[in-house]
């Protein structure tokens, strides 16, 4: 069985650990190795791709944009959207500055969203569109820790920050303070919180499962040690 094989590999005294201690370090190393190869591909009206080089640039600009908003290490940011390329880019951007990511199912009700946002103490929410943003209407006044909302798609309600503008702010910061992002990355350790994933709450209120960089790196190492699972030319 695969699990037996993984366990045997982990127990081996000569098993080689990956050198990058955090997810931030792993991401920083990956684009340089992969260049214009596809990072991710998806289909809407046609197949589209984002290369590792393009993804690296987008993640840097978004990460700097979050820094420009005052988001830093330890500040929790929730993502309320379908699985889409912007979700992934925002995820890596927040990881890059040590901001724990709080995923919220796009099918969650307004009350479920409010509970997770309040329980996690999220400072910012990145949501997909006007419909997701509207879920906050009845409960926004109760979310004392929530500073602002960022919307991925155009046409959001007044007051929300478009993701494109966040990225523009990031470009401005990278131009004026080129070391800001490197400094943020350098401050992240293996023990820092990477993400808090909430359960579905079928038998009670949702519970947040806290994962650190060390937790996630251990999972990655097990996949690598298992062998013949991921390959250099694989496309997600």
Wavefront OBJ file of the C-alpha trace (Angstrom):
o trace
v 0.000 0.000 0.000
v 1.111 3.561 -0.693
v 0.771 4.586 2.965
v 3.111 1.745 3.979
v 5.618 2.851 1.386
v 5.468 6.455 2.591
v 5.886 5.373 6.222
v 8.917 3.244 5.346
v 10.489 6.157 3.473
v 9.973 8.572 6.362
v 11.529 6.106 8.816
v 14.636 5.592 6.687
v 17.636 7.247 8.370
v 19.062 8.237 4.989
v 15.826 9.818 3.692
v 16.655 13.243 2.267
v 14.586 16.186 3.489
v 13.823 19.003 1.091
v 15.995 22.055 1.692
v 13.318 24.759 1.721
v 12.056 25.010 5.335
v 8.845 26.946 4.643
v 6.231 27.100 1.909
v 7.440 30.626 1.213
v 10.941 29.362 0.455
v 9.543 26.556 -1.684
v 7.503 28.997 -3.774
v 10.432 31.391 -4.176
v 12.553 28.566 -5.596
v 9.954 27.068 -7.953
v 9.389 29.845 -10.556
v 13.119 30.215 -11.226
v 13.355 26.525 -12.030
v 10.291 26.377 -14.264
v 10.325 29.625 -16.265
v 7.678 29.791 -18.983
v 6.355 26.291 -18.361
v 2.655 26.235 -17.408
v 1.994 26.793 -13.726
v -1.731 26.215 -14.005
v -4.273 25.669 -16.791
v -8.040 26.065 -16.843
v -10.922 26.173 -19.319
v -13.790 28.631 -19.733
v -14.585 29.511 -23.338
v -11.157 28.079 -24.252
v -8.090 26.624 -22.559
v -5.910 29.198 -20.838
v -2.546 28.968 -19.090
v -0.469 30.984 -16.649
v 3.256 30.298 -16.733
v 5.420 30.006 -13.619
v 7.062 33.299 -14.600
v 3.697 35.085 -14.890
v 2.454 33.516 -11.664
v 5.596 34.587 -9.803
v 5.128 38.184 -10.949
v 1.432 38.185 -10.019
v 2.113 36.686 -6.587
v 4.824 39.264 -5.859
v 2.558 42.146 -6.875
v -0.399 40.840 -4.904
v 1.790 40.136 -1.869
v 3.155 43.677 -2.004
v -0.394 44.962 -2.413
v -1.421 43.214 0.802
v 1.616 44.731 2.516
v 0.531 48.162 1.261
v -2.818 47.626 3.005
v -1.001 47.035 6.275
v -1.373 43.249 6.246
v 1.639 41.490 7.687
v 2.841 38.408 9.474
v 0.099 36.846 11.578
v -2.753 38.901 10.103
v -5.512 36.535 9.009
v -7.146 36.937 5.606
v -10.163 34.926 4.426
v -10.782 33.752 0.843
v -14.407 33.307 -0.234
v -14.482 32.153 -3.858
v -14.654 29.196 -6.189
v -11.453 27.354 -7.015
v -9.983 29.662 -9.659
v -6.570 30.979 -10.628
v -6.993 34.199 -8.606
v -7.708 32.129 -5.486
v -4.419 30.302 -5.937
v -2.448 33.481 -6.642
v -3.905 35.230 -3.574
v -3.189 32.152 -1.479
v 0.494 32.163 -2.426
v 0.700 35.943 -2.063
v -0.576 35.758 1.525
v 1.693 32.814 2.285
v 4.588 34.956 0.996
v 4.074 37.572 3.714
v 3.201 35.235 6.575
v -0.520 36.048 6.620
v -2.544 32.915 7.540
v -5.186 32.057 4.935
v -8.749 31.257 6.042
v -10.600 29.424 3.210
v -14.406 29.707 3.199
v -16.592 27.479 1.016
v -18.342 29.573 -1.683
v -21.580 27.741 -0.836
v -21.479 28.938 2.779
v -24.443 30.952 4.037
v -24.139 34.482 5.370
v -24.286 33.182 8.947
v -21.616 30.549 8.247
v -19.358 33.177 6.676
v -19.905 35.493 9.634
v -19.054 32.750 12.115
v -15.777 31.835 10.423
v -14.750 35.445 9.901
v -15.522 36.310 13.512
v -14.041 33.174 15.049
v -10.807 33.449 13.053
v -10.449 37.193 13.614
v -9.887 37.781 9.890
v -8.806 41.350 9.112
v -9.562 41.216 5.398
v -11.803 39.172 3.129
v -11.064 38.405 -0.512
v -14.330 37.392 -2.183
v -15.212 36.450 -5.715
v -17.975 38.823 -6.796
v -20.908 40.987 -5.769
v -23.027 37.971 -4.773
v -20.425 36.707 -2.317
v -19.794 40.213 -1.033
v -23.533 40.675 -0.402
v -23.462 37.867 2.182
v -21.750 40.291 4.555
v -24.563 42.841 4.405
v -26.628 41.601 7.370
v -23.607 40.790 9.567
v -20.890 43.305 8.640
v -21.459 45.478 11.720
v -20.832 42.462 13.975
v -17.397 41.719 12.490
v -15.281 44.077 14.553
v -11.933 42.741 13.327
v -12.794 42.957 9.610
v -11.142 46.040 8.101
v -11.985 45.735 4.423
v -13.208 43.572 1.539
v -11.335 42.863 -1.700
v -13.306 41.619 -4.717
v -11.838 39.543 -7.540
v -14.355 40.354 -10.277
v -15.414 43.811 -11.468
v -18.812 45.231 -10.620
v -18.513 45.025 -6.842
v -20.464 47.217 -4.493
v -19.120 50.628 -3.584
v -16.421 50.575 -0.942
v -14.824 47.233 -1.841
v -11.306 47.193 -3.264
v -10.944 45.526 -6.700
v -8.206 42.907 -6.874
v -6.731 44.678 -9.902
v -6.265 47.819 -7.814
v -4.645 45.804 -5.031
v -2.135 44.497 -7.564
v -1.481 48.033 -8.810
v -0.733 49.158 -5.249
v 1.678 46.262 -5.034
v 3.549 47.408 -8.126
v 3.834 50.873 -6.608
v 5.236 49.487 -3.351
v 7.717 47.239 -5.142
v 8.949 50.286 -7.041
v 9.352 52.495 -3.967
v 10.418 49.841 -1.440
v 11.957 46.944 -3.415
v 13.115 45.075 -0.294
v 9.747 45.114 1.508
v 8.653 41.742 0.171
v 12.019 40.077 0.792
v 11.991 41.369 4.365
v 8.498 39.951 4.931
v 9.502 36.574 3.552
v 12.660 36.437 5.641
v 10.647 36.828 8.850
v 8.587 33.641 8.299
v 9.538 30.492 10.225
v 8.479 26.849 10.082
v 6.409 27.285 13.235
v 4.287 30.136 11.837
v 0.656 29.462 10.975
v 0.113 28.776 7.290
v -3.651 28.314 7.156
v -6.702 27.645 9.308
v -9.164 25.279 7.640
v -12.647 25.119 9.147
v -14.664 21.909 9.313
v -18.133 21.706 7.806
v -19.729 21.970 11.250
v -22.277 19.191 10.729
v -22.369 18.255 14.432
v -21.818 21.724 15.882
v -20.046 25.000 15.119
v -17.178 24.720 12.602
v -13.772 24.166 14.177
v -10.595 25.667 12.800
v -7.773 23.217 12.041
v -4.475 25.109 12.354
v -1.655 24.078 10.006
v 1.852 25.511 10.265
v 4.505 25.723 7.562
v 6.181 22.738 9.256
v 2.953 20.693 9.010
v 2.542 21.340 5.313
v 6.214 20.819 4.492
v 6.014 17.397 6.172
v 3.152 16.438 3.853
v 5.099 17.604 0.805
v 8.177 15.655 1.870
v 6.112 12.475 2.215
v 4.774 12.886 -1.325
v 8.273 13.469 -2.699
v 9.722 10.512 -0.817
v 6.934 8.220 -2.023
v 8.269 8.616 -5.550
v 6.513 8.408 -8.922
v 3.623 10.630 -7.789
v 4.500 14.031 -9.243
v 6.609 14.693 -12.321
v 8.397 17.748 -13.687
v 6.046 18.223 -16.661
v 2.771 17.735 -14.777
v 0.198 20.527 -15.249
v -2.468 21.344 -12.682
l 1 2 3 4 5 6 7 8 9 10 11 12 13 14 15 16 17 18 19 20 21 22 23 24 25 26 27 28 29 30 31 32 33 34 35 36 37 38 39 40 41 42 43 44 45 46 47 48 49 50 51 52 53 54 55 56 57 58 59 60 61 62 63 64 65 66 67 68 69 70 71 72 73 74 75 76 77 78 79 80 81 82 83 84 85 86 87 88 89 90 91 92 93 94 95 96 97 98 99 100 101 102 103 104 105 106 107 108 109 110 111 112 113 114 115 116 117 118 119 120 121 122 123 124 125 126 127 128 129 130 131 132 133 134 135 136 137 138 139 140 141 142 143 144 145 146 147 148 149 150 151 152 153 154 155 156 157 158 159 160 161 162 163 164 165 166 167 168 169 170 171 172 173 174 175 176 177 178 179 180 181 182 183 184 185 186 187 188 189 190 191 192 193 194 195 196 197 198 199 200 201 202 203 204 205 206 207 208 209 210 211 212 213 214 215 216 217 218 219 220 221 222 223 224 225 226 227 228 229 230 231 232 233 234 235 236
